[in-house]
Amino acid sequence: MGTSRIEHIVLYSFADPESLLEATKVIKGLEKNALRNGQPYILGIKCGTTRPAARVRSRGYNLASVATFASEEDRIYFVTQDPAHQELVAFVQGKLGCDILVLDFVDGEANAVRAEDC
């Protein structure tokens, strides 16, 4: 059985439209700017703002991104060591209207839920 792709979802809540638009550009740039061993390693990035019809249920989150990684090792490198990701983190700190929300999953994977995960 091959390695399953990891989907890394981040929801953001920006207080001002300028920061939201700038963040969108930075996030989309990660696909070519995030390098591991000198090579791009993110399989794909999707990013966009909340659709008007969904705003009533968005709980204040107004930007979403989904990054796809070939392995858990790549995802861990991205969140802990990648300089391009660290630049994104530095940009969003102080510009968010509330905390970000992060979810990582493998399509079709359903592990037992532990009490500490709830």
matplotlib code that plots the C-alpha trace (Angstrom):
import matplotlib.pyplot as plt

x = [0.0, 1.4, 1.8, -1.4, -1.5, -1.9, -4.3, -3.4, -6.4, -6.1, -8.9, -8.0, -9.9, -8.5, -9.9, -9.1, -9.5, -6.0, -4.4, -6.7, -5.7, -2.0, -2.2, -3.9, -0.9, 1.6, -0.2, -0.5, 3.2, 4.1, 3.6, 6.8, 8.6, 8.4, 11.5, 12.8, 16.3, 16.2, 13.0, 9.3, 7.6, 4.0, 1.8, -0.7, -2.3, -5.8, -6.8, -9.8, -12.2, -15.5, -18.4, -21.1, -23.8, -21.6, -20.6, -23.5, -22.0, -18.3, -17.8, -15.7, -13.2, -12.9, -10.0, -9.2, -6.2, -5.6, -2.1, -1.4, 1.7, 3.0, 3.9, 3.6, 7.3, 6.8, 3.9, 6.0, 8.9, 6.5, 5.0, 8.3, 11.2, 10.3, 11.5, 8.6, 6.1, 7.8, 7.4, 3.7, 3.4, 5.3, 2.9, -0.3, 0.7, -0.9, -3.2, -5.8, -9.2, -9.2, -7.2, -6.6, -8.0, -5.9, -6.9, -4.8, -6.3, -5.8, -8.8, -10.8, -8.9, -11.1, -9.1, -10.7, -11.3, -9.5, -11.1, -8.1, -9.0, -12.5]
y = [0.0, 3.4, 6.5, 8.5, 12.2, 14.6, 17.5, 20.5, 22.8, 26.2, 28.6, 32.3, 35.2, 38.6, 41.9, 43.9, 43.2, 44.3, 41.7, 39.1, 39.8, 39.9, 36.7, 35.0, 36.0, 34.7, 31.4, 30.8, 31.6, 28.8, 26.2, 27.5, 29.2, 26.4, 24.2, 21.1, 20.0, 22.8, 21.4, 22.3, 19.7, 20.9, 18.9, 21.7, 24.7, 26.0, 29.2, 31.4, 33.6, 32.6, 32.7, 35.3, 32.6, 30.8, 33.9, 33.4, 30.0, 30.8, 31.8, 34.7, 32.7, 34.5, 32.7, 29.1, 27.2, 23.6, 22.3, 18.8, 16.9, 13.5, 12.4, 13.2, 14.0, 16.7, 18.2, 18.2, 19.9, 22.5, 23.4, 23.2, 24.2, 25.6, 29.3, 30.2, 28.9, 30.7, 34.0, 33.3, 32.7, 36.0, 37.8, 36.6, 37.0, 40.2, 40.5, 37.9, 38.8, 35.5, 32.3, 30.2, 26.7, 23.8, 20.3, 17.6, 14.5, 11.7, 11.1, 8.1, 7.6, 7.1, 6.4, 5.7, 9.0, 9.2, 11.1, 13.5, 14.5, 15.8]
z = [0.0, -1.0, 1.0, 1.4, 0.7, 3.6, 3.3, 5.5, 6.0, 7.6, 8.3, 9.0, 10.3, 9.1, 10.4, 7.3, 3.6, 2.7, 5.0, 3.6, 0.0, 0.9, 2.8, -0.3, -2.4, 0.1, 0.6, -3.2, -3.5, -1.2, -4.0, -5.7, -2.7, -0.2, -0.9, 0.6, -0.5, -3.1, -4.7, -4.5, -2.4, -1.9, -4.3, -4.6, -2.7, -2.9, -1.3, -1.3, 0.7, 2.2, -0.2, 0.7, 1.2, 3.8, 5.8, 8.3, 9.3, 8.9, 12.6, 11.5, 9.3, 6.0, 4.3, 3.8, 2.4, 1.6, 1.0, -0.2, 0.9, -0.4, 3.1, 6.8, 6.8, 4.2, 6.3, 9.5, 7.6, 6.3, 9.7, 11.7, 9.4, 6.1, 5.8, 3.4, 5.9, 8.7, 6.7, 6.4, 10.1, 10.8, 8.4, 9.9, 13.6, 14.8, 11.7, 12.6, 14.1, 16.0, 16.2, 13.1, 12.9, 11.5, 10.4, 8.8, 7.3, 4.9, 2.5, 3.6, 6.8, 9.8, 13.0, 16.3, 18.2, 21.5, 24.5, 24.5, 20.9, 21.9]

ax = plt.figure().add_subplot(projection="3d")
ax.plot(x, y, z, "-o")
ax.set_aspect("equal")
plt.show()
